Amino acid sequence: MKEVIQDNKLVELSYKVIDQKTGNVLTGVEFPIGYVHGSNTVLSPQVTAELEGKTAGDVIEVPIDCNLLYGPRDESLVITDYLENVPEEYREVGTTIVMENDKGETKSFLVTRMDDKTLTIDGNNPLCGREVIFRLEVLSVRDASDEEIEAGGQVGADPAIEQVLRKLH
């Protein structure tokens, strides 16, 4: 009999985030990720509720309005500057630039466009303003050890779900 996802079960899964409008895959995981159901809050309550009762081999699709997670896009966080004003190590689309304000608070910006004269960075979360489908495939379900329950996931496993999901934020 297959193990069922419920509290204190270690769940391994893979996922893809798919843009609802275009059908394009926006992000996903290269390696299975694991978490302890009921003791790890890294997944949204909406996703956790959908996973409850599922078994290995099940696939779920959860629609998510990223405006609710990240707020609406803020166009004041989109900045274009002359390429000559940007250090060379930041002159590549996809590069993350961490900036600090006069209060010492940091904010990550992503290089989103570059041409012969200008470079554009965006401080909005890449999923901001999108409606997506969070498609998860349950790979395995088993009893979690006491140590895994306390940690919220596999102990010593790499990559940890928190590291992988930071890519979404």
CNS distance restraints for C-alpha pairs under 8 A (distance, minus, plus):
assign (resid   2 and name CA) (resid  55 and name CA) 6.40 0.50 0.50
assign (resid   2 and name CA) (resid  56 and name CA) 7.27 0.50 0.50
assign (resid   3 and name CA) (resid  55 and name CA) 6.10 0.50 0.50
assign (resid   3 and name CA) (resid  56 and name CA) 7.62 0.50 0.50
assign (resid   3 and name CA) (resid 141 and name CA) 5.66 0.50 0.50
assign (resid   3 and name CA) (resid 142 and name CA) 6.17 0.50 0.50
assign (resid   4 and name CA) (resid  52 and name CA) 7.79 0.50 0.50
assign (resid   4 and name CA) (resid  53 and name CA) 5.28 0.50 0.50
assign (resid   4 and name CA) (resid  54 and name CA) 5.62 0.50 0.50
assign (resid   4 and name CA) (resid  55 and name CA) 4.97 0.50 0.50
assign (resid   4 and name CA) (resid 141 and name CA) 6.71 0.50 0.50
assign (resid   5 and name CA) (resid   9 and name CA) 6.15 0.50 0.50
assign (resid   5 and name CA) (resid  11 and name CA) 7.13 0.50 0.50
assign (resid   5 and name CA) (resid  37 and name CA) 7.10 0.50 0.50
assign (resid   5 and name CA) (resid  51 and name CA) 6.71 0.50 0.50
assign (resid   5 and name CA) (resid  52 and name CA) 5.26 0.50 0.50
assign (resid   5 and name CA) (resid  53 and name CA) 4.88 0.50 0.50
assign (resid   5 and name CA) (resid  54 and name CA) 5.39 0.50 0.50
assign (resid   5 and name CA) (resid  55 and name CA) 6.19 0.50 0.50
assign (resid   5 and name CA) (resid 141 and name CA) 6.44 0.50 0.50
assign (resid   6 and name CA) (resid  37 and name CA) 6.12 0.50 0.50
assign (resid   6 and name CA) (resid  38 and name CA) 7.23 0.50 0.50
assign (resid   6 and name CA) (resid  52 and name CA) 5.71 0.50 0.50
assign (resid   6 and name CA) (resid  53 and name CA) 6.28 0.50 0.50
assign (resid   7 and name CA) (resid  36 and name CA) 7.41 0.50 0.50
assign (resid   7 and name CA) (resid  37 and name CA) 4.94 0.50 0.50
assign (resid   7 and name CA) (resid  38 and name CA) 4.57 0.50 0.50
assign (resid   7 and name CA) (resid  39 and name CA) 7.32 0.50 0.50
assign (resid   8 and name CA) (resid  36 and name CA) 5.76 0.50 0.50
assign (resid   8 and name CA) (resid  37 and name CA) 5.54 0.50 0.50
assign (resid   8 and name CA) (resid  38 and name CA) 6.17 0.50 0.50
assign (resid   8 and name CA) (resid  39 and name CA) 6.96 0.50 0.50
assign (resid   8 and name CA) (resid 143 and name CA) 6.51 0.50 0.50
assign (resid   8 and name CA) (resid 144 and name CA) 5.72 0.50 0.50
assign (resid   8 and name CA) (resid 149 and name CA) 6.26 0.50 0.50
assign (resid   9 and name CA) (resid  36 and name CA) 5.54 0.50 0.50
assign (resid   9 and name CA) (resid  37 and name CA) 5.53 0.50 0.50
assign (resid   9 and name CA) (resid 141 and name CA) 6.37 0.50 0.50
assign (resid   9 and name CA) (resid 142 and name CA) 5.45 0.50 0.50
assign (resid   9 and name CA) (resid 143 and name CA) 4.62 0.50 0.50
assign (resid   9 and name CA) (resid 144 and name CA) 5.06 0.50 0.50
assign (resid  10 and name CA) (resid  34 and name CA) 6.63 0.50 0.50
assign (resid  10 and name CA) (resid  35 and name CA) 5.70 0.50 0.50
assign (resid  10 and name CA) (resid  36 and name CA) 4.46 0.50 0.50
assign (resid  10 and name CA) (resid  37 and name CA) 6.39 0.50 0.50
assign (resid  10 and name CA) (resid 141 and name CA) 5.73 0.50 0.50
assign (resid  10 and name CA) (resid 142 and name CA) 5.35 0.50 0.50
assign (resid  10 and name CA) (resid 143 and name CA) 5.86 0.50 0.50
assign (resid  10 and name CA) (resid 144 and name CA) 4.83 0.50 0.50
assign (resid  10 and name CA) (resid 148 and name CA) 7.80 0.50 0.50
assign (resid  10 and name CA) (resid 153 and name CA) 6.88 0.50 0.50
assign (resid  10 and name CA) (resid 154 and name CA) 7.62 0.50 0.50
assign (resid  11 and name CA) (resid  34 and name CA) 5.36 0.50 0.50
assign (resid  11 and name CA) (resid  35 and name CA) 5.52 0.50 0.50
assign (resid  11 and name CA) (resid  36 and name CA) 6.16 0.50 0.50
assign (resid  11 and name CA) (resid  37 and name CA) 6.83 0.50 0.50
assign (resid  11 and name CA) (resid 138 and name CA) 7.25 0.50 0.50
assign (resid  11 and name CA) (resid 139 and name CA) 7.57 0.50 0.50
assign (resid  11 and name CA) (resid 140 and name CA) 5.81 0.50 0.50
assign (resid  11 and name CA) (resid 141 and name CA) 4.69 0.50 0.50
assign (resid  11 and name CA) (resid 142 and name CA) 6.78 0.50 0.50
assign (resid  12 and name CA) (resid  32 and name CA) 6.02 0.50 0.50
assign (resid  12 and name CA) (resid  33 and name CA) 5.35 0.50 0.50
assign (resid  12 and name CA) (resid  34 and name CA) 4.21 0.50 0.50
assign (resid  12 and name CA) (resid  35 and name CA) 6.73 0.50 0.50
assign (resid  12 and name CA) (resid 138 and name CA) 6.26 0.50 0.50
assign (resid  12 and name CA) (resid 139 and name CA) 5.38 0.50 0.50
assign (resid  12 and name CA) (resid 140 and name CA) 5.17 0.50 0.50
assign (resid  12 and name CA) (resid 141 and name CA) 6.57 0.50 0.50
assign (resid  13 and name CA) (resid  32 and name CA) 5.37 0.50 0.50
assign (resid  13 and name CA) (resid  33 and name CA) 5.48 0.50 0.50
assign (resid  13 and name CA) (resid  34 and name CA) 6.41 0.50 0.50
assign (resid  13 and name CA) (resid 136 and name CA) 6.59 0.50 0.50
assign (resid  13 and name CA) (resid 137 and name CA) 5.48 0.50 0.50
assign (resid  13 and name CA) (resid 138 and name CA) 4.53 0.50 0.50
assign (resid  13 and name CA) (resid 139 and name CA) 4.95 0.50 0.50
assign (resid  13 and name CA) (resid 140 and name CA) 7.00 0.50 0.50
assign (resid  14 and name CA) (resid  28 and name CA) 7.62 0.50 0.50
assign (resid  14 and name CA) (resid  29 and name CA) 6.20 0.50 0.50
assign (resid  14 and name CA) (resid  31 and name CA) 7.18 0.50 0.50
assign (resid  14 and name CA) (resid  32 and name CA) 5.09 0.50 0.50
assign (resid  14 and name CA) (resid  33 and name CA) 6.29 0.50 0.50
assign (resid  14 and name CA) (resid 136 and name CA) 5.72 0.50 0.50
assign (resid  14 and name CA) (resid 137 and name CA) 5.39 0.50 0.50
assign (resid  14 and name CA) (resid 138 and name CA) 6.85 0.50 0.50
assign (resid  14 and name CA) (resid 139 and name CA) 7.20 0.50 0.50
assign (resid  15 and name CA) (resid  28 and name CA) 5.49 0.50 0.50
assign (resid  15 and name CA) (resid  29 and name CA) 6.12 0.50 0.50
assign (resid  15 and name CA) (resid 134 and name CA) 6.95 0.50 0.50
assign (resid  15 and name CA) (resid 135 and name CA) 5.41 0.50 0.50
assign (resid  15 and name CA) (resid 136 and name CA) 4.29 0.50 0.50
assign (resid  15 and name CA) (resid 137 and name CA) 6.23 0.50 0.50
assign (resid  16 and name CA) (resid  25 and name CA) 6.56 0.50 0.50
assign (resid  16 and name CA) (resid  26 and name CA) 7.46 0.50 0.50
assign (resid  16 and name CA) (resid  27 and name CA) 5.80 0.50 0.50
assign (resid  16 and name CA) (resid  28 and name CA) 4.13 0.50 0.50
assign (resid  16 and name CA) (resid  29 and name CA) 6.93 0.50 0.50
assign (resid  16 and name CA) (resid 134 and name CA) 6.06 0.50 0.50
assign (resid  16 and name CA) (resid 135 and name CA) 5.24 0.50 0.50
assign (resid  16 and name CA) (resid 136 and name CA) 6.65 0.50 0.50
assign (resid  17 and name CA) (resid  25 and name CA) 5.80 0.50 0.50
assign (resid  17 and name CA) (resid  26 and name CA) 5.49 0.50 0.50
assign (resid  17 and name CA) (resid  27 and name CA) 5.30 0.50 0.50
assign (resid  17 and name CA) (resid  28 and name CA) 6.05 0.50 0.50
assign (resid  17 and name CA) (resid 132 and name CA) 6.38 0.50 0.50
assign (resid  17 and name CA) (resid 133 and name CA) 5.75 0.50 0.50
assign (resid  17 and name CA) (resid 134 and name CA) 4.79 0.50 0.50
assign (resid  17 and name CA) (resid 135 and name CA) 6.28 0.50 0.50
assign (resid  18 and name CA) (resid  23 and name CA) 5.82 0.50 0.50
assign (resid  18 and name CA) (resid  24 and name CA) 5.56 0.50 0.50
assign (resid  18 and name CA) (resid  25 and name CA) 4.39 0.50 0.50
assign (resid  18 and name CA) (resid  26 and name CA) 5.60 0.50 0.50
assign (resid  18 and name CA) (resid  27 and name CA) 7.45 0.50 0.50
assign (resid  18 and name CA) (resid 132 and name CA) 5.36 0.50 0.50
assign (resid  18 and name CA) (resid 133 and name CA) 5.03 0.50 0.50
assign (resid  18 and name CA) (resid 134 and name CA) 6.52 0.50 0.50
assign (resid  18 and name CA) (resid 135 and name CA) 7.46 0.50 0.50
assign (resid  19 and name CA) (resid  23 and name CA) 5.15 0.50 0.50
assign (resid  19 and name CA) (resid  24 and name CA) 5.47 0.50 0.50
assign (resid  19 and name CA) (resid  25 and name CA) 6.43 0.50 0.50
assign (resid  19 and name CA) (resid  26 and name CA) 6.54 0.50 0.50
assign (resid  19 and name CA) (resid 130 and name CA) 7.04 0.50 0.50
assign (resid  19 and name CA) (resid 131 and name CA) 6.31 0.50 0.50
assign (resid  19 and name CA) (resid 132 and name CA) 4.54 0.50 0.50
assign (resid  19 and name CA) (resid 133 and name CA) 6.43 0.50 0.50
assign (resid  20 and name CA) (resid  24 and name CA) 7.93 0.50 0.50
assign (resid  20 and name CA) (resid 130 and name CA) 7.94 0.50 0.50
assign (resid  20 and name CA) (resid 131 and name CA) 5.73 0.50 0.50
assign (resid  20 and name CA) (resid 132 and name CA) 4.96 0.50 0.50
assign (resid  20 and name CA) (resid 133 and name CA) 6.19 0.50 0.50
assign (resid  21 and name CA) (resid 131 and name CA) 7.57 0.50 0.50
assign (resid  27 and name CA) (resid 168 and name CA) 7.74 0.50 0.50
assign (resid  29 and name CA) (resid  33 and name CA) 7.82 0.50 0.50
assign (resid  29 and name CA) (resid 164 and name CA) 7.15 0.50 0.50
assign (resid  31 and name CA) (resid 159 and name CA) 7.62 0.50 0.50
assign (resid  32 and name CA) (resid 139 and name CA) 7.76 0.50 0.50
assign (resid  33 and name CA) (resid 159 and name CA) 7.09 0.50 0.50
assign (resid  33 and name CA) (resid 160 and name CA) 6.68 0.50 0.50
assign (resid  33 and name CA) (resid 161 and name CA) 5.51 0.50 0.50
assign (resid  34 and name CA) (resid 153 and name CA) 5.90 0.50 0.50
assign (resid  34 and name CA) (resid 154 and name CA) 6.34 0.50 0.50
assign (resid  34 and name CA) (resid 160 and name CA) 7.27 0.50 0.50
assign (resid  34 and name CA) (resid 161 and name CA) 6.33 0.50 0.50
assign (resid  35 and name CA) (resid  40 and name CA) 6.49 0.50 0.50
assign (resid  35 and name CA) (resid 152 and name CA) 5.90 0.50 0.50
assign (resid  35 and name CA) (resid 153 and name CA) 4.19 0.50 0.50
assign (resid  35 and name CA) (resid 154 and name CA) 6.75 0.50 0.50
assign (resid  35 and name CA) (resid 161 and name CA) 6.92 0.50 0.50
assign (resid  36 and name CA) (resid  40 and name CA) 5.81 0.50 0.50
assign (resid  36 and name CA) (resid 144 and name CA) 6.77 0.50 0.50
assign (resid  36 and name CA) (resid 148 and name CA) 7.00 0.50 0.50
assign (resid  36 and name CA) (resid 149 and name CA) 6.08 0.50 0.50
assign (resid  36 and name CA) (resid 152 and name CA) 5.03 0.50 0.50
assign (resid  36 and name CA) (resid 153 and name CA) 5.04 0.50 0.50
assign (resid  36 and name CA) (resid 154 and name CA) 7.87 0.50 0.50
assign (resid  37 and name CA) (resid  48 and name CA) 7.64 0.50 0.50
assign (resid  37 and name CA) (resid 152 and name CA) 7.90 0.50 0.50
assign (resid  39 and name CA) (resid 149 and name CA) 6.34 0.50 0.50
assign (resid  39 and name CA) (resid 150 and name CA) 7.56 0.50 0.50
assign (resid  39 and name CA) (resid 152 and name CA) 5.40 0.50 0.50
assign (resid  40 and name CA) (resid 152 and name CA) 4.74 0.50 0.50
assign (resid  40 and name CA) (resid 153 and name CA) 7.33 0.50 0.50
assign (resid  41 and name CA) (resid  45 and name CA) 7.66 0.50 0.50
assign (resid  42 and name CA) (resid 161 and name CA) 7.72 0.50 0.50
assign (resid  42 and name CA) (resid 162 and name CA) 6.79 0.50 0.50
assign (resid  43 and name CA) (resid  47 and name CA) 6.27 0.50 0.50
assign (resid  43 and name CA) (resid  48 and name CA) 6.25 0.50 0.50
assign (resid  44 and name CA) (resid  48 and name CA) 6.23 0.50 0.50
assign (resid  45 and name CA) (resid  49 and name CA) 5.96 0.50 0.50
assign (resid  46 and name CA) (resid  50 and name CA) 6.46 0.50 0.50
assign (resid  46 and name CA) (resid  62 and name CA) 7.87 0.50 0.50
assign (resid  47 and name CA) (resid  51 and name CA) 6.31 0.50 0.50
assign (resid  47 and name CA) (resid  62 and name CA) 6.61 0.50 0.50
assign (resid  48 and name CA) (resid  52 and name CA) 6.38 0.50 0.50
assign (resid  50 and name CA) (resid  60 and name CA) 7.33 0.50 0.50
assign (resid  50 and name CA) (resid  62 and name CA) 7.60 0.50 0.50
assign (resid  51 and name CA) (resid  60 and name CA) 7.48 0.50 0.50
assign (resid  54 and name CA) (resid  58 and name CA) 6.24 0.50 0.50
assign (resid  54 and name CA) (resid 138 and name CA) 7.67 0.50 0.50
assign (resid  55 and name CA) (resid 138 and name CA) 6.59 0.50 0.50
assign (resid  55 and name CA) (resid 140 and name CA) 7.32 0.50 0.50
assign (resid  55 and name CA) (resid 141 and name CA) 6.67 0.50 0.50
assign (resid  56 and name CA) (resid 137 and name CA) 7.94 0.50 0.50
assign (resid  56 and name CA) (resid 138 and name CA) 4.91 0.50 0.50
assign (resid  56 and name CA) (resid 139 and name CA) 4.97 0.50 0.50
assign (resid  56 and name CA) (resid 140 and name CA) 4.79 0.50 0.50
assign (resid  56 and name CA) (resid 141 and name CA) 6.20 0.50 0.50
assign (resid  57 and name CA) (resid 137 and name CA) 6.58 0.50 0.50
assign (resid  57 and name CA) (resid 138 and name CA) 5.47 0.50 0.50
assign (resid  57 and name CA) (resid 139 and name CA) 5.90 0.50 0.50
assign (resid  57 and name CA) (resid 140 and name CA) 7.72 0.50 0.50
assign (resid  58 and name CA) (resid 137 and name CA) 5.92 0.50 0.50
assign (resid  58 and name CA) (resid 138 and name CA) 5.49 0.50 0.50
assign (resid  58 and name CA) (resid 139 and name CA) 7.99 0.50 0.50
assign (resid  59 and name CA) (resid 135 and name CA) 7.08 0.50 0.50
assign (resid  59 and name CA) (resid 136 and name CA) 5.61 0.50 0.50
assign (resid  59 and name CA) (resid 137 and name CA) 4.37 0.50 0.50
assign (resid  59 and name CA) (resid 138 and name CA) 6.30 0.50 0.50
assign (resid  60 and name CA) (resid 135 and name CA) 5.77 0.50 0.50
assign (resid  60 and name CA) (resid 136 and name CA) 5.41 0.50 0.50
assign (resid  60 and name CA) (resid 137 and name CA) 6.59 0.50 0.50
assign (resid  61 and name CA) (resid 133 and name CA) 6.08 0.50 0.50
assign (resid  61 and name CA) (resid 134 and name CA) 5.57 0.50 0.50
assign (resid  61 and name CA) (resid 135 and name CA) 4.40 0.50 0.50
assign (resid  61 and name CA) (resid 136 and name CA) 6.45 0.50 0.50
assign (resid  62 and name CA) (resid 133 and name CA) 5.47 0.50 0.50
assign (resid  62 and name CA) (resid 134 and name CA) 5.03 0.50 0.50
assign (resid  62 and name CA) (resid 135 and name CA) 6.44 0.50 0.50
assign (resid  63 and name CA) (resid 131 and name CA) 7.22 0.50 0.50
assign (resid  63 and name CA) (resid 132 and name CA) 5.76 0.50 0.50
assign (resid  63 and name CA) (resid 133 and name CA) 4.41 0.50 0.50
assign (resid  63 and name CA) (resid 134 and name CA) 6.18 0.50 0.50
assign (resid  64 and name CA) (resid 131 and name CA) 5.85 0.50 0.50
assign (resid  64 and name CA) (resid 132 and name CA) 5.32 0.50 0.50
assign (resid  64 and name CA) (resid 133 and name CA) 6.05 0.50 0.50
assign (resid  64 and name CA) (resid 134 and name CA) 6.94 0.50 0.50
assign (resid  65 and name CA) (resid  69 and name CA) 7.24 0.50 0.50
assign (resid  65 and name CA) (resid 129 and name CA) 7.84 0.50 0.50
assign (resid  65 and name CA) (resid 130 and name CA) 6.49 0.50 0.50
assign (resid  65 and name CA) (resid 131 and name CA) 4.55 0.50 0.50
assign (resid  65 and name CA) (resid 132 and name CA) 6.47 0.50 0.50
assign (resid  66 and name CA) (resid  70 and name CA) 5.86 0.50 0.50
assign (resid  66 and name CA) (resid  71 and name CA) 7.17 0.50 0.50
assign (resid  66 and name CA) (resid 127 and name CA) 6.18 0.50 0.50
assign (resid  66 and name CA) (resid 128 and name CA) 5.62 0.50 0.50
assign (resid  66 and name CA) (resid 129 and name CA) 6.03 0.50 0.50
assign (resid  66 and name CA) (resid 130 and name CA) 5.54 0.50 0.50
assign (resid  66 and name CA) (resid 131 and name CA) 5.81 0.50 0.50
assign (resid  66 and name CA) (resid 132 and name CA) 7.19 0.50 0.50
assign (resid  67 and name CA) (resid  71 and name CA) 4.34 0.50 0.50
assign (resid  67 and name CA) (resid  72 and name CA) 5.15 0.50 0.50
assign (resid  67 and name CA) (resid  73 and name CA) 7.97 0.50 0.50
assign (resid  67 and name CA) (resid 128 and name CA) 5.92 0.50 0.50
assign (resid  67 and name CA) (resid 129 and name CA) 5.26 0.50 0.50
assign (resid  67 and name CA) (resid 130 and name CA) 6.88 0.50 0.50
assign (resid  67 and name CA) (resid 131 and name CA) 7.82 0.50 0.50
assign (resid  70 and name CA) (resid 125 and name CA) 6.95 0.50 0.50
assign (resid  70 and name CA) (resid 127 and name CA) 7.84 0.50 0.50
assign (resid  70 and name CA) (resid 128 and name CA) 5.75 0.50 0.50
assign (resid  71 and name CA) (resid 128 and name CA) 6.69 0.50 0.50
assign (resid  71 and name CA) (resid 129 and name CA) 7.40 0.50 0.50
assign (resid  72 and name CA) (resid 128 and name CA) 6.26 0.50 0.50
assign (resid  72 and name CA) (resid 129 and name CA) 5.48 0.50 0.50
assign (resid  73 and name CA) (resid 124 and name CA) 6.31 0.50 0.50
assign (resid  73 and name CA) (resid 128 and name CA) 5.76 0.50 0.50
assign (resid  73 and name CA) (resid 129 and name CA) 5.66 0.50 0.50
assign (resid  74 and name CA) (resid  78 and name CA) 7.68 0.50 0.50
assign (resid  74 and name CA) (resid 124 and name CA) 6.67 0.50 0.50
assign (resid  77 and name CA) (resid 121 and name CA) 7.98 0.50 0.50
assign (resid  77 and name CA) (resid 122 and name CA) 5.67 0.50 0.50
assign (resid  77 and name CA) (resid 123 and name CA) 4.90 0.50 0.50
assign (resid  77 and name CA) (resid 124 and name CA) 6.36 0.50 0.50
assign (resid  78 and name CA) (resid 120 and name CA) 6.96 0.50 0.50
assign (resid  78 and name CA) (resid 121 and name CA) 5.74 0.50 0.50
assign (resid  78 and name CA) (resid 122 and name CA) 4.38 0.50 0.50
assign (resid  78 and name CA) (resid 123 and name CA) 6.32 0.50 0.50
assign (resid  78 and name CA) (resid 124 and name CA) 7.68 0.50 0.50
assign (resid  79 and name CA) (resid 120 and name CA) 5.54 0.50 0.50
assign (resid  79 and name CA) (resid 121 and name CA) 5.36 0.50 0.50
assign (resid  79 and name CA) (resid 122 and name CA) 6.46 0.50 0.50
assign (resid  80 and name CA) (resid 118 and name CA) 6.55 0.50 0.50
assign (resid  80 and name CA) (resid 119 and name CA) 5.55 0.50 0.50
assign (resid  80 and name CA) (resid 120 and name CA) 4.19 0.50 0.50
assign (resid  80 and name CA) (resid 121 and name CA) 6.45 0.50 0.50
assign (resid  81 and name CA) (resid  85 and name CA) 6.86 0.50 0.50
assign (resid  81 and name CA) (resid  86 and name CA) 7.61 0.50 0.50
assign (resid  81 and name CA) (resid 118 and name CA) 5.54 0.50 0.50
assign (resid  81 and name CA) (resid 119 and name CA) 5.62 0.50 0.50
assign (resid  81 and name CA) (resid 120 and name CA) 6.56 0.50 0.50
assign (resid  82 and name CA) (resid  86 and name CA) 7.18 0.50 0.50
assign (resid  82 and name CA) (resid 117 and name CA) 5.79 0.50 0.50
assign (resid  82 and name CA) (resid 118 and name CA) 4.39 0.50 0.50
assign (resid  82 and name CA) (resid 119 and name CA) 6.33 0.50 0.50
assign (resid  83 and name CA) (resid  91 and name CA) 7.74 0.50 0.50
assign (resid  83 and name CA) (resid 116 and name CA) 7.62 0.50 0.50
assign (resid  83 and name CA) (resid 117 and name CA) 5.42 0.50 0.50
assign (resid  83 and name CA) (resid 118 and name CA) 4.65 0.50 0.50
assign (resid  83 and name CA) (resid 119 and name CA) 5.59 0.50 0.50
assign (resid  84 and name CA) (resid 117 and name CA) 7.78 0.50 0.50
assign (resid  86 and name CA) (resid  90 and name CA) 6.76 0.50 0.50
assign (resid  86 and name CA) (resid  91 and name CA) 7.09 0.50 0.50
assign (resid  86 and name CA) (resid 119 and name CA) 7.80 0.50 0.50
assign (resid  87 and name CA) (resid  91 and name CA) 7.07 0.50 0.50
assign (resid  90 and name CA) (resid  95 and name CA) 6.21 0.50 0.50
assign (resid  90 and name CA) (resid  96 and name CA) 7.79 0.50 0.50
assign (resid  90 and name CA) (resid  97 and name CA) 7.13 0.50 0.50
assign (resid  90 and name CA) (resid 111 and name CA) 7.61 0.50 0.50
assign (resid  91 and name CA) (resid  95 and name CA) 7.67 0.50 0.50
assign (resid  91 and name CA) (resid 111 and name CA) 7.78 0.50 0.50
assign (resid  91 and name CA) (resid 114 and name CA) 7.52 0.50 0.50
assign (resid  91 and name CA) (resid 119 and name CA) 7.37 0.50 0.50
assign (resid  92 and name CA) (resid 111 and name CA) 6.77 0.50 0.50
assign (resid  92 and name CA) (resid 114 and name CA) 7.41 0.50 0.50
assign (resid  93 and name CA) (resid 110 and name CA) 7.76 0.50 0.50
assign (resid  93 and name CA) (resid 111 and name CA) 4.91 0.50 0.50
assign (resid  93 and name CA) (resid 112 and name CA) 5.32 0.50 0.50
assign (resid  93 and name CA) (resid 113 and name CA) 5.93 0.50 0.50
assign (resid  93 and name CA) (resid 114 and name CA) 6.74 0.50 0.50
assign (resid  94 and name CA) (resid 110 and name CA) 6.05 0.50 0.50
assign (resid  94 and name CA) (resid 111 and name CA) 5.29 0.50 0.50
assign (resid  94 and name CA) (resid 112 and name CA) 6.24 0.50 0.50
assign (resid  95 and name CA) (resid 110 and name CA) 5.81 0.50 0.50
assign (resid  95 and name CA) (resid 111 and name CA) 5.38 0.50 0.50
assign (resid  96 and name CA) (resid 108 and name CA) 6.50 0.50 0.50
assign (resid  96 and name CA) (resid 109 and name CA) 5.68 0.50 0.50
assign (resid  96 and name CA) (resid 110 and name CA) 4.62 0.50 0.50
assign (resid  96 and name CA) (resid 111 and name CA) 6.43 0.50 0.50
assign (resid  97 and name CA) (resid 108 and name CA) 5.68 0.50 0.50
assign (resid  97 and name CA) (resid 109 and name CA) 5.10 0.50 0.50
assign (resid  97 and name CA) (resid 110 and name CA) 6.19 0.50 0.50
assign (resid  97 and name CA) (resid 111 and name CA) 7.53 0.50 0.50
assign (resid  98 and name CA) (resid 106 and name CA) 6.47 0.50 0.50
assign (resid  98 and name CA) (resid 107 and name CA) 5.64 0.50 0.50
assign (resid  98 and name CA) (resid 108 and name CA) 4.41 0.50 0.50
assign (resid  98 and name CA) (resid 109 and name CA) 6.18 0.50 0.50
assign (resid  99 and name CA) (resid 106 and name CA) 5.46 0.50 0.50
assign (resid  99 and name CA) (resid 107 and name CA) 5.41 0.50 0.50
assign (resid  99 and name CA) (resid 108 and name CA) 6.34 0.50 0.50
assign (resid  99 and name CA) (resid 109 and name CA) 7.53 0.50 0.50
assign (resid 100 and name CA) (resid 104 and name CA) 5.60 0.50 0.50
assign (resid 100 and name CA) (resid 105 and name CA) 5.40 0.50 0.50
assign (resid 100 and name CA) (resid 106 and name CA) 4.32 0.50 0.50
assign (resid 100 and name CA) (resid 107 and name CA) 6.42 0.50 0.50
assign (resid 101 and name CA) (resid 105 and name CA) 5.55 0.50 0.50
assign (resid 101 and name CA) (resid 106 and name CA) 6.55 0.50 0.50
assign (resid 107 and name CA) (resid 123 and name CA) 7.15 0.50 0.50
assign (resid 108 and name CA) (resid 123 and name CA) 5.99 0.50 0.50
assign (resid 109 and name CA) (resid 121 and name CA) 5.83 0.50 0.50
assign (resid 109 and name CA) (resid 122 and name CA) 5.16 0.50 0.50
assign (resid 109 and name CA) (resid 123 and name CA) 4.20 0.50 0.50
assign (resid 109 and name CA) (resid 124 and name CA) 7.36 0.50 0.50
assign (resid 110 and name CA) (resid 121 and name CA) 5.26 0.50 0.50
assign (resid 110 and name CA) (resid 122 and name CA) 5.24 0.50 0.50
assign (resid 110 and name CA) (resid 123 and name CA) 6.40 0.50 0.50
assign (resid 111 and name CA) (resid 119 and name CA) 7.27 0.50 0.50
assign (resid 111 and name CA) (resid 120 and name CA) 5.87 0.50 0.50
assign (resid 111 and name CA) (resid 121 and name CA) 4.31 0.50 0.50
assign (resid 111 and name CA) (resid 122 and name CA) 6.49 0.50 0.50
assign (resid 112 and name CA) (resid 119 and name CA) 7.88 0.50 0.50
assign (resid 112 and name CA) (resid 120 and name CA) 5.77 0.50 0.50
assign (resid 112 and name CA) (resid 121 and name CA) 5.55 0.50 0.50
assign (resid 112 and name CA) (resid 122 and name CA) 6.56 0.50 0.50
assign (resid 113 and name CA) (resid 119 and name CA) 5.76 0.50 0.50
assign (resid 113 and name CA) (resid 120 and name CA) 5.04 0.50 0.50
assign (resid 113 and name CA) (resid 121 and name CA) 7.15 0.50 0.50
assign (resid 114 and name CA) (resid 118 and name CA) 5.76 0.50 0.50
assign (resid 114 and name CA) (resid 119 and name CA) 4.34 0.50 0.50
assign (resid 114 and name CA) (resid 120 and name CA) 6.25 0.50 0.50
assign (resid 115 and name CA) (resid 119 and name CA) 6.58 0.50 0.50
assign (resid 124 and name CA) (resid 128 and name CA) 6.36 0.50 0.50
assign (resid 125 and name CA) (resid 168 and name CA) 7.67 0.50 0.50
assign (resid 125 and name CA) (resid 169 and name CA) 5.96 0.50 0.50
assign (resid 126 and name CA) (resid 168 and name CA) 7.50 0.50 0.50
assign (resid 126 and name CA) (resid 169 and name CA) 7.70 0.50 0.50
assign (resid 127 and name CA) (resid 168 and name CA) 7.30 0.50 0.50
assign (resid 127 and name CA) (resid 169 and name CA) 7.99 0.50 0.50
assign (resid 144 and name CA) (resid 148 and name CA) 5.76 0.50 0.50
assign (resid 144 and name CA) (resid 149 and name CA) 6.11 0.50 0.50
assign (resid 145 and name CA) (resid 149 and name CA) 6.19 0.50 0.50
assign (resid 146 and name CA) (resid 150 and name CA) 6.24 0.50 0.50
assign (resid 147 and name CA) (resid 151 and name CA) 6.20 0.50 0.50
assign (resid 147 and name CA) (resid 155 and name CA) 7.22 0.50 0.50
assign (resid 148 and name CA) (resid 152 and name CA) 5.69 0.50 0.50
assign (resid 148 and name CA) (resid 153 and name CA) 5.09 0.50 0.50
assign (resid 148 and name CA) (resid 154 and name CA) 5.40 0.50 0.50
assign (resid 148 and name CA) (resid 155 and name CA) 5.90 0.50 0.50
assign (resid 149 and name CA) (resid 153 and name CA) 6.65 0.50 0.50
assign (resid 151 and name CA) (resid 155 and name CA) 6.87 0.50 0.50
assign (resid 153 and name CA) (resid 160 and name CA) 7.74 0.50 0.50
assign (resid 154 and name CA) (resid 160 and name CA) 7.81 0.50 0.50
assign (resid 159 and name CA) (resid 163 and name CA) 6.52 0.50 0.50
assign (resid 159 and name CA) (resid 164 and name CA) 6.76 0.50 0.50
assign (resid 160 and name CA) (resid 164 and name CA) 6.54 0.50 0.50
assign (resid 161 and name CA) (resid 165 and name CA) 6.01 0.50 0.50
assign (resid 162 and name CA) (resid 166 and name CA) 6.13 0.50 0.50
assign (resid 163 and name CA) (resid 167 and name CA) 7.31 0.50 0.50
assign (resid 164 and name CA) (resid 168 and name CA) 7.86 0.50 0.50
assign (resid 165 and name CA) (resid 169 and name CA) 7.08 0.50 0.50
